[in-house]
């Protein structure tokens, strides 16, 4: 028996795809060069460095003062291909823990080579970081501040066997 809600949702997805999704040969080049950085708030600079550099092996590339809040740090990790994750701390402010909200960041997905994915999965195990394994190529976990991160072993531009780029 067909589910009318599911049929309606699928029909709407098909309508949007038909209206907006051009075939690859007809798509213009993007106006962007790539992701410069994503900025995330953290509570503790050294704990964040220990997690992202120590466990995930993303090298710390720079730490500067946050221009928006004197005494705050703005620091960056290399995630490959000229892309960065950046963090801010706000000493003296009680920013509270990370919260997933509609309109906010759900998760950050970072592509890693399959052998590196296995290696990092072992490091997460060693560090006692809880994670969810999904589709054999994705690991979802939370950083020390609760931000949801995904390590995905699929190549850039692909997801679970589907070309998305």
C-alpha positions as CSV (number, residue, x, y, z in Angstrom):
1,X,0.0,0.0,0.0
2,X,1.4,3.4,-1.0
3,X,2.1,6.0,1.6
4,X,0.4,9.3,0.4
5,X,2.7,11.4,2.5
6,X,5.8,9.7,1.0
7,X,4.3,10.0,-2.5
8,X,3.7,13.7,-2.0
9,X,7.3,14.3,-0.6
10,X,8.8,12.3,-3.5
11,X,6.7,14.2,-6.0
12,X,7.8,17.5,-4.6
13,X,11.5,16.5,-4.7
14,X,11.0,15.5,-8.3
15,X,9.4,18.8,-9.1
16,X,12.2,20.7,-7.5
17,X,14.8,18.6,-9.3
18,X,13.1,19.1,-12.7
19,X,12.8,22.9,-12.1
20,X,16.3,23.7,-10.8
21,X,18.7,20.8,-11.5
22,X,20.4,21.3,-14.8
23,X,22.2,18.3,-16.5
24,X,26.0,18.4,-15.8
25,X,26.8,19.5,-19.3
26,X,24.5,22.5,-19.0
27,X,25.6,23.7,-15.6
28,X,27.7,26.9,-15.5
29,X,30.9,27.0,-13.5
30,X,30.5,28.0,-9.9
31,X,31.3,31.6,-9.0
32,X,33.2,30.3,-5.9
33,X,36.8,29.0,-5.8
34,X,36.0,26.7,-2.8
35,X,35.3,26.7,0.9
36,X,37.7,29.2,2.6
37,X,36.7,28.2,6.1
38,X,33.8,27.4,8.3
39,X,33.9,29.2,11.7
40,X,32.7,27.3,14.8
41,X,32.6,28.5,18.4
42,X,34.6,26.5,21.0
43,X,34.9,26.8,24.8
44,X,38.6,25.8,25.2
45,X,41.3,26.5,22.6
46,X,43.8,23.8,23.8
47,X,41.1,21.2,24.1
48,X,40.0,22.0,20.5
49,X,43.5,21.8,19.3
50,X,44.0,18.5,21.0
51,X,41.0,17.1,19.3
52,X,41.3,18.4,15.8
53,X,45.1,18.2,15.6
54,X,45.8,15.4,18.0
55,X,43.0,13.0,17.2
56,X,41.8,14.0,13.7
57,X,45.3,15.0,12.5
58,X,44.2,18.3,11.0
59,X,47.3,20.5,11.3
60,X,46.9,23.8,13.2
61,X,47.9,26.5,10.6
62,X,47.5,29.8,12.5
63,X,46.1,31.5,15.6
64,X,45.3,35.2,15.6
65,X,43.1,37.6,17.6
66,X,39.5,37.6,16.7
67,X,38.8,41.1,15.3
68,X,35.3,41.1,16.6
69,X,36.1,40.4,20.2
70,X,39.3,41.5,21.9
71,X,41.1,38.7,23.7
72,X,39.3,36.0,21.6
73,X,41.3,33.7,19.4
74,X,40.6,32.8,15.8
75,X,42.5,29.7,14.8
76,X,42.6,27.5,11.8
77,X,43.1,23.8,10.8
78,X,44.0,22.5,7.4
79,X,41.4,20.0,6.1
80,X,43.0,19.6,2.7
81,X,42.6,21.2,-0.8
82,X,43.2,24.7,0.6
83,X,40.2,24.4,2.9
84,X,40.1,25.3,6.6
85,X,38.1,24.8,9.7
86,X,38.3,27.9,12.0
87,X,37.3,28.3,15.6
88,X,36.6,31.2,17.9
89,X,36.7,31.2,21.7
90,X,35.0,34.0,23.6
91,X,36.7,34.2,27.0
92,X,34.5,35.7,29.6
93,X,31.3,35.0,27.8
94,X,29.1,32.0,28.7
95,X,28.3,30.9,25.1
96,X,26.9,27.6,26.3
97,X,27.1,24.3,24.6
98,X,26.6,23.7,20.9
99,X,22.9,23.3,19.9
100,X,21.5,21.9,16.7
101,X,18.7,24.2,15.7
102,X,16.7,24.7,12.5
103,X,18.7,27.1,10.4
104,X,21.9,26.2,12.1
105,X,24.8,23.9,11.4
106,X,23.7,20.3,11.4
107,X,27.1,18.7,10.8
108,X,30.4,19.3,9.0
109,X,31.4,16.5,6.6
110,X,35.1,16.1,5.8
111,X,36.3,13.7,3.1
112,X,39.3,11.5,3.9
113,X,41.0,8.7,2.0
114,X,39.6,5.3,2.9
115,X,42.9,4.1,4.6
116,X,43.0,7.4,6.6
117,X,39.4,6.9,7.5
118,X,40.2,3.5,9.0
119,X,43.2,5.0,10.8
120,X,41.1,7.9,12.3
121,X,38.4,5.5,13.3
122,X,41.0,3.7,15.4
123,X,42.1,7.0,16.9
124,X,38.5,7.8,17.8
125,X,38.2,4.4,19.4
126,X,41.4,4.9,21.4
127,X,40.2,8.3,22.6
128,X,36.9,6.9,23.7
129,X,34.9,9.1,21.3
130,X,31.5,7.7,20.6
131,X,30.4,7.6,17.0
132,X,27.8,6.3,14.6
133,X,29.0,4.3,11.6
134,X,26.7,4.9,8.6
135,X,26.7,3.2,5.1
136,X,30.2,1.8,5.7
137,X,31.9,5.0,4.7
138,X,30.7,7.6,7.2
139,X,31.5,8.1,10.9
140,X,29.4,10.7,12.8
141,X,30.6,12.0,16.1
142,X,30.7,15.1,18.3
143,X,33.7,17.3,19.0
144,X,34.4,18.3,22.6
145,X,31.9,21.2,22.3
146,X,29.2,19.0,20.8
147,X,29.5,20.0,17.1
148,X,28.6,17.1,14.9
149,X,31.4,16.1,12.5
150,X,31.3,13.4,9.8
151,X,34.4,11.8,8.4
152,X,33.4,10.3,5.0
153,X,35.6,8.0,3.0
154,X,33.8,8.7,-0.3
155,X,35.7,10.9,-2.7
156,X,34.9,14.6,-3.0
157,X,31.9,15.0,-5.2
158,X,30.4,11.6,-4.3
159,X,28.1,10.3,-1.5
160,X,27.3,6.7,-0.9
161,X,27.8,5.8,-4.5
162,X,25.9,8.8,-6.0
163,X,27.8,11.5,-7.9
164,X,26.7,14.8,-6.3
165,X,29.0,17.1,-8.1
